[in-house]
Amino acid sequence: MAVRMFDLTEPQSTRLAVLESAPLRRQDLRRIKHRFAVIGIISLAAPFAAALIVLGVAH
């Protein structure tokens, strides 16, 4: 999966130069996986925490 960036620094340029981004490093992939894992845990835990709060207030 490559991200294409266009160099628009030259206003007179009629042709756009395509710059390919470097592949992600292992450290970057680990950071992305960790971030998604945290988001997933929070998204699963939030409804249960809200239910506990509602039951505590209602009781």
C-alpha positions as CSV (number, residue, x, y, z in Angstrom):
1,M,0.0,0.0,0.0
2,A,1.8,3.1,-1.2
3,V,0.8,6.7,-0.5
4,R,1.3,9.0,-3.4
5,M,2.3,12.6,-2.8
6,F,2.4,15.3,-5.4
7,D,5.1,18.0,-5.4
8,L,3.3,21.2,-5.9
9,T,6.1,23.6,-5.0
10,E,6.7,24.7,-8.6
11,P,3.7,26.8,-9.8
12,Q,4.9,26.7,-13.4
13,S,5.2,22.9,-13.5
14,T,2.8,21.3,-16.0
15,R,3.7,17.8,-14.9
16,L,3.4,16.6,-11.3
17,A,6.2,14.5,-9.9
18,V,5.0,11.4,-7.9
19,L,6.9,10.7,-4.8
20,E,6.6,7.3,-3.2
21,S,6.6,7.1,0.6
22,A,9.0,4.8,2.4
23,P,7.6,1.5,3.8
24,L,6.7,1.5,7.5
25,R,9.3,0.4,9.9
26,R,8.7,-2.4,12.4
27,Q,8.6,0.2,15.2
28,D,5.9,2.1,13.4
29,L,3.9,-1.0,12.7
30,R,4.1,-2.0,16.4
31,R,3.0,1.5,17.4
32,I,0.0,1.3,15.1
33,K,-1.0,-2.1,16.3
34,H,-0.7,-0.9,19.9
35,R,-2.8,2.1,19.2
36,F,-5.6,0.0,17.6
37,A,-5.4,-2.5,20.4
38,V,-6.0,0.3,23.0
39,I,-8.8,1.8,21.0
40,G,-10.4,-1.7,20.7
41,I,-10.2,-2.3,24.4
42,I,-11.6,1.1,25.3
43,S,-14.5,0.6,22.8
44,L,-15.3,-2.7,24.3
45,A,-15.0,-1.6,28.0
46,A,-16.8,1.7,27.7
47,P,-20.4,0.3,27.3
48,F,-19.9,-2.0,30.3
49,A,-18.5,0.8,32.4
50,A,-21.5,3.0,31.4
51,A,-23.9,0.2,32.3
52,L,-22.3,-0.3,35.7
53,I,-22.6,3.5,36.4
54,V,-26.2,3.5,35.3
55,L,-27.1,0.5,37.5
56,G,-25.2,2.0,40.4
57,V,-27.1,5.3,40.1
58,A,-30.5,3.5,39.6
59,H,-30.0,1.2,42.6
